[in-house]
């Protein structure tokens, strides 16, 4: 298993797209922090980058990689290796390389220019989102045989998490306007890792005061020690569930 | 001619004798801890109206001091008047009293009495100046006072919550008060006005108070200018008043879920000009306000620069700078009876073909998301999400939901300079 991880990781770190992604993140983060004199404003500008670009690149790149590696996977399957191990190694390699890319491109500038709670939270959330969307990508690619269709599904999933889900939430909040929606709202936010990450980062910023009562409720729920633990648990579930499902599918898949 | 001259000379002699007699009558009493006169109250009781009391350095612990005749009471080297956490420290029941140069500390505390460090009761022309108040319940409390001056005092208390704390300068049913150059920290409300008319609040600094920096109720025809209200629990509240003039004040760092630069409720015929609103959750919150002129103010880095409720009527917002605010204007209805004109908005994306400094297309300061959030606050959960940004962009291109009339027809292309000078 170690060997496969090592191979996938080395292969990916040399990959032109991963290098380009790292550079892209680095250029954007550096320029944002150099343009804004206030680091917390810089974080706010980077927020959209972390919440939109990172999931998109993670999910699309991983899907394409798995399809392109289909012959390599077939080769591995023909060896005396457990399928679970092969799949998990590919996941680990992908997640690790994209995490390194994010850490170098975005995490380091953030920790240099804004070495505060917010910066750490931002980096942590970026890493978690990377891992979650790699897991979702693996699921998307194992579910469909056709490459074009698989990439389509991946993009659709990204679209769902960044846009459609929030649209549905907005719709529901207006449909049930006359009811107390504070508690359901916490549940909604847990149903989408991107929302959860956004709220957690905002809670660390002064700007959360704008959210009024909403932020107070979230702070009550997520603000304390066990809230952080709960969040990590939810985020891990978000990575674990699709991964577990994809492993099951992969085990039975006729390659 | 000669007789008239000598007559005048006699007159002036008599006059100067009278003046001399008066000055000799205005005696000076010296109170010092070493004696012979040790107690301020004893000195007051012995003194005649118009006398001067000089209080030398030391700590004076006594029950409430009652000043019941016109006296000039001066502390030398800040003598300490200590209320031992039991008493109201000084009550002024006479007009034309001057109290200056004291360090007043540890007043009593009560859940049902308004205990103050200095209370002015039914008096006129009292002057309280250059005192340092520390750890007092109410600081300076004026009640049925007219034409009194409270100036250059430093008031500090250690308020923790609204229930166990009280106001710094508290004026109730007073008229023509002058509140000048005071610094107030750590009280419930820095300055509190209720039923106070024709008064001036100028050059005060009110910071770090638990509730409001300035709390203003049922007080008409007052002016407050060049004050700083910073980092107070809920900013400044001006309610149920008319004819209020607010000039050149600084409202900043009033940051929190329910904090406002100014909260205006039921205010009419007033002016808010040349103030600075910096880093407040909401710069100005307006509810039920009529005929207010908001001009030449700077709104910088606030969450919402203005929240104008639909109950506001006939207000004019003109020649202000709006920059770096998360939301410029929010409102809760579609009916707009206020005028926005000739302001500078940093979010304006229009053009100016004839280069007259005024944009050619109107600016709509309300974003769709601001409307949504005002109507349904829970949607703030989606604050700064991709979808809300997208909705705002779509709405900007083809306006459909935001109030038709809420627009600035003559938005400035460049910010106004030197607004608050």
Contacts between the chains, C-beta under 8 A, distances in Angstrom:
chain1	res1	chain2	res2	distance
A	44	B	384	7.4
A	47	B	384	6.4
A	48	B	384	7.7
A	48	B	386	7.2
A	48	B	389	7.8
A	51	B	385	7.7
A	51	B	386	7.1
A	52	B	386	5.9
A	162	B	386	5.1
A	163	B	386	5.7
A	163	B	387	5.5
A	163	B	390	7.3
A	166	B	382	5.5
A	166	B	385	5.2
A	166	B	386	7.0
A	166	B	387	4.1
A	166	B	388	7.8
A	167	B	387	5.6
A	169	B	381	7.2
A	169	B	382	6.7
A	170	B	372	7.6
A	170	B	379	6.3
A	170	B	382	6.3
A	170	B	387	6.8
A	173	B	376	5.9
A	173	B	378	5.4
A	173	B	379	5.3
A	173	B	381	7.7
A	174	B	376	6.2
A	174	B	379	7.9
A	177	B	376	5.4
A	181	B	378	4.7
A	182	B	378	6.6
A	185	B	378	5.9
A	185	B	381	5.2
A	188	B	381	7.2
A	189	B	381	6.5
A	195	B	381	7.6
A	195	B	382	7.9
A	195	B	385	7.0
A	198	B	384	6.6
A	198	B	385	6.2
A	199	B	381	7.1
A	202	B	383	6.6
A	202	B	384	6.5
A	206	B	255	6.3
A	207	B	303	7.2
A	207	B	326	7.0
A	209	B	255	5.5
A	209	B	256	5.5
A	209	B	257	5.8
A	209	B	259	7.4
A	209	B	281	4.9
A	209	B	303	6.6
A	210	B	281	6.4
A	210	B	303	4.2
A	210	B	304	7.5
A	210	B	326	6.0
A	210	B	380	7.0
A	210	B	383	6.6
A	211	B	380	4.2
A	211	B	381	7.5
A	211	B	383	5.5
A	212	B	257	5.0
A	212	B	258	7.6
A	212	B	377	5.9
A	212	B	380	6.2
A	213	B	257	6.6
A	213	B	377	6.3
A	214	B	377	6.5
A	214	B	378	6.0
A	214	B	380	4.3
A	214	B	381	5.5
A	214	B	383	8.0
A	215	B	257	6.9
A	215	B	380	7.3
A	216	B	257	6.0
A	218	B	381	7.9
